[in-house]
Amino acid sequence: MKKLLAAVVVLLALVGVLLLSLPTILHRAGLHPEYDGPSVALPGKRALIITTSHGVLAAPGETEGPATGVFGSEMTHPYYTFLDGGMEVDVASIRGGEIPIDPGSFLFMIKTPEDERYLNDPIAQAKVKNSIPIAEVDIDQYDVVFMSGGWGAAYDLAQSPELAAKVSESYYGDKAAVIGGVCHGVLGLVNARDRDGKLLIAGRRMTGVTDKQVKELDIEITPLHPETELRKAGVVFESRTAFKDIFATHVTVDDEQRFVTGQNQNSGLE
């Protein structure tokens, strides 16, 4: 009996050590890498972060399923990057109001310093709870327009004619805004049109979450997949791969330097 008890204690200790080490293990494998590249201060400039309003992971047409929404780091990383660069940052969503955040975003093994900062930031939380409806956004006021991802974005970003129109308006606006997106957020670009009625992003180099990553995570029930939709829109698709693409990252700047896109949840700090 004593030997069995000792064995159980040792096993529990090993499990505890493994759990405590899990964040470090995942980080070293490539999840949420640290960014040590150049940074730019933009005091007096304004940035807009746009997210999904969809909060249920289910097959198209179904209304019941696990909770989802924007993926936390895909919102918090750009938010604090812009804020720390001296920018004024607003938050919008497709329908406005409280933005659903994927509950898996803040699990201890994947939570980032920016996520922790958000969870202790009542100002940022108030913006997320009271986001601006995309139809009411004055897009010409922003120097940077950024679309966050998460599974929810597959259900309403590309499907929003208002968002497509705002992207086009921002592109042709006087501020010559830089327009960005990460992971599923790039779906907000696929239906924007140029002045001739053609797809605005056709022929541009871009990235987004890969079909490989979607398949590896076994979440293929969402209505749209970024790599597939970007290719359909005529984009020159770029990405990097890893033994699992959840540990890969890539950022693409188009040749005109107007569109900056990130491959997945690891790319939001770049």
C-alpha positions in Angstrom: 0.0 0.0 0.0 2.8 2.4 0.9 4.5 1.7 -2.4 1.3 2.3 -4.3 0.8 5.6 -2.5 4.4 6.7 -3.2 3.9 5.9 -6.8 0.7 8.0 -7.0 2.5 10.9 -5.3 5.4 10.7 -7.8 3.0 10.5 -10.7 1.0 13.5 -9.5 4.3 15.4 -9.0 5.4 14.6 -12.5 2.0 15.7 -13.9 2.3 19.0 -11.9 5.8 19.6 -13.3 4.5 19.0 -16.8 1.6 21.3 -16.5 3.8 24.1 -15.1 6.3 23.6 -17.9 3.6 23.5 -20.6 3.6 27.2 -21.4 7.4 27.2 -21.9 7.2 24.0 -24.0 4.6 25.5 -26.3 6.4 28.8 -26.5 9.7 27.2 -27.5 7.9 25.1 -30.1 6.8 28.4 -31.7 3.5 29.4 -30.1 3.3 33.2 -29.6 7.0 33.9 -30.3 8.5 37.1 -28.9 9.0 39.9 -31.4 12.3 41.7 -31.3 12.2 43.5 -34.7 11.9 47.2 -35.3 9.1 49.2 -33.9 7.6 52.5 -34.9 6.1 55.3 -32.8 3.1 57.0 -34.3 1.9 59.6 -31.8 -1.2 61.4 -32.8 -2.2 58.7 -35.3 -5.4 56.6 -35.0 -5.9 52.9 -35.3 -9.1 50.8 -35.7 -9.3 47.2 -34.7 -12.2 45.3 -36.3 -13.4 41.9 -35.0 -16.2 39.4 -35.5 -19.5 39.5 -33.7 -20.1 35.8 -34.1 -19.8 33.7 -31.0 -20.9 30.1 -31.9 -18.7 27.4 -33.5 -21.2 25.4 -35.6 -21.9 24.3 -39.1 -23.4 27.0 -41.3 -27.1 27.4 -40.5 -26.8 25.8 -37.1 -27.1 27.9 -33.9 -25.8 25.7 -31.2 -22.2 24.8 -30.6 -19.1 25.6 -28.5 -18.5 29.3 -27.7 -16.0 31.1 -30.0 -15.4 34.6 -31.2 -12.2 36.6 -31.7 -9.1 34.9 -30.6 -7.7 36.9 -27.7 -4.1 37.4 -28.8 -5.2 38.4 -32.3 -6.9 41.4 -30.7 -4.7 42.1 -27.7 -1.3 42.0 -29.6 -2.2 44.6 -32.2 -4.1 46.7 -29.6 -1.2 47.2 -27.3 1.3 47.5 -30.1 -0.7 50.4 -31.5 -1.3 51.9 -28.0 2.3 51.7 -26.9 3.3 53.3 -30.2 1.4 56.4 -29.2 -1.8 55.8 -31.2 -5.4 56.3 -30.2 -7.1 52.9 -30.7 -10.8 52.2 -31.2 -12.5 48.9 -31.4 -15.3 48.0 -33.8 -17.1 44.8 -34.7 -19.6 43.7 -37.4 -22.7 44.3 -35.3 -21.2 46.4 -32.5 -21.7 45.9 -28.8 -20.0 43.2 -26.8 -17.4 41.2 -28.7 -17.4 37.5 -28.1 -13.9 36.3 -27.2 -13.0 32.6 -27.7 -12.8 31.2 -24.1 -9.8 29.1 -25.1 -7.8 32.3 -25.7 -6.8 32.8 -22.1 -6.0 29.3 -21.0 -2.9 29.4 -18.8 -0.7 27.5 -21.2 -1.3 29.9 -24.1 -2.1 33.2 -22.4 0.3 35.9 -23.4 1.5 39.0 -21.5 -0.7 41.2 -23.7 -3.7 38.9 -22.8 -2.9 39.3 -19.1 -2.6 43.1 -19.6 -6.0 43.1 -21.2 -7.6 41.2 -18.4 -6.4 43.9 -16.0 -7.3 46.9 -18.3 -10.8 48.2 -17.7 -10.4 50.8 -20.5 -9.7 48.1 -23.1 -12.4 45.9 -21.7 -14.9 48.7 -22.0 -14.0 49.2 -25.7 -14.6 45.5 -26.3 -17.9 45.5 -24.4 -19.1 48.6 -26.3 -17.6 48.1 -29.7 -18.6 50.4 -32.6 -20.8 48.8 -35.3 -18.9 48.7 -38.5 -21.7 50.5 -40.3 -21.2 53.5 -38.0 -17.5 53.7 -38.3 -16.0 56.9 -39.9 -13.2 55.0 -41.6 -11.5 58.1 -43.0 -10.4 59.0 -39.4 -8.0 56.1 -39.2 -4.3 55.7 -40.3 -4.3 52.0 -39.6 -7.2 49.6 -40.0 -6.6 46.1 -38.6 -8.9 43.0 -38.7 -8.5 40.4 -36.0 -9.1 36.7 -36.5 -10.5 33.8 -34.5 -13.0 31.2 -35.7 -15.9 33.7 -35.4 -14.4 35.8 -38.2 -15.1 32.9 -40.7 -18.9 33.6 -40.2 -19.2 37.3 -40.7 -16.2 39.3 -41.9 -16.3 38.3 -45.6 -20.1 38.2 -45.4 -20.4 41.9 -44.4 -21.0 44.3 -47.4 -20.5 47.2 -44.9 -17.0 45.9 -44.0 -16.1 45.4 -47.7 -17.1 49.0 -48.4 -15.2 50.4 -45.5 -12.0 48.6 -46.6 -12.3 50.1 -50.1 -13.1 53.5 -48.6 -10.1 53.3 -46.3 -7.8 52.3 -49.2 -8.8 55.3 -51.3 -9.1 57.7 -48.4 -6.9 60.8 -47.9 -4.9 59.2 -45.1 -3.7 56.3 -47.4 -4.3 54.0 -44.4 -2.3 50.8 -43.9 -4.8 48.0 -43.8 -3.9 44.8 -42.0 -5.3 41.5 -40.8 -4.2 38.3 -39.0 -5.4 34.7 -39.3 -9.1 34.6 -40.1 -9.2 38.4 -40.0 -7.9 38.6 -43.6 -11.3 37.3 -44.7 -12.5 40.9 -44.2 -10.5 41.8 -47.3 -11.8 39.3 -49.8 -14.8 41.2 -51.1 -13.5 44.8 -51.1 -13.6 46.3 -54.6 -11.5 48.9 -56.5 -12.9 51.8 -58.4 -13.4 49.6 -61.5 -15.4 47.0 -59.5 -12.6 44.5 -59.4 -11.4 42.7 -56.3 -9.1 45.1 -54.5 -6.6 42.4 -53.3 -6.3 40.5 -56.6 -2.6 40.1 -57.5 -1.3 41.2 -54.2 1.0 39.1 -51.9 -0.9 38.2 -48.7 -1.1 35.5 -46.0 -3.6 34.1 -43.6 -4.2 30.9 -41.7 -3.4 28.0 -43.9 -5.8 25.2 -44.9 -3.2 22.9 -43.4 -3.6 24.5 -39.9 -7.4 24.4 -40.2 -7.3 20.7 -41.0 -4.8 19.9 -38.3 -7.0 21.6 -35.7 -9.9 19.6 -37.1 -12.2 22.6 -37.3 -13.3 22.5 -40.9 -17.0 23.2 -40.3 -16.6 27.0 -40.5 -18.1 28.4 -43.7 -14.9 30.1 -45.0 -11.2 29.2 -44.8 -8.7 32.1 -45.3 -6.1 30.4 -47.6 -8.9 29.1 -49.9 -10.7 32.4 -50.0 -7.6 34.5 -50.6 -6.6 32.3 -53.5 -10.1 32.6 -54.9 -9.7 36.4 -54.8 -6.5 36.2 -56.9 -4.0 36.7 -54.1 -0.5 35.5 -54.4 -0.7 33.4 -51.2 2.4 33.1 -49.0 2.9 31.1 -45.8 5.4 29.2 -43.7 4.9 25.7 -42.4 5.9 23.7 -39.4 5.4 20.1 -38.1 2.0 21.7 -37.0 1.2 25.0 -38.6 -0.1 26.3 -35.3 3.6 26.7 -34.5 4.5 28.6 -37.7 4.3 32.3 -38.4 4.7 34.6 -41.4 3.9 38.2 -42.2 3.5 39.6 -45.7 3.7 43.2 -46.8 2.3 43.8 -50.3 4.4 45.5 -52.9 2.5 48.8 -52.6 3.1 48.6 -48.8 -0.6 49.2 -48.1 -1.6 45.8 -46.9 0.1 43.9 -44.0 -1.2 40.4 -43.3 -0.2 37.8 -40.7 -0.5 34.1 -41.0 -2.0 33.1 -37.6 -2.2 33.8 -33.9 1.6 33.9 -33.7 1.8 36.9 -36.1 0.0 39.7 -34.3 3.0 41.4 -32.8 4.8 41.9 -36.1 
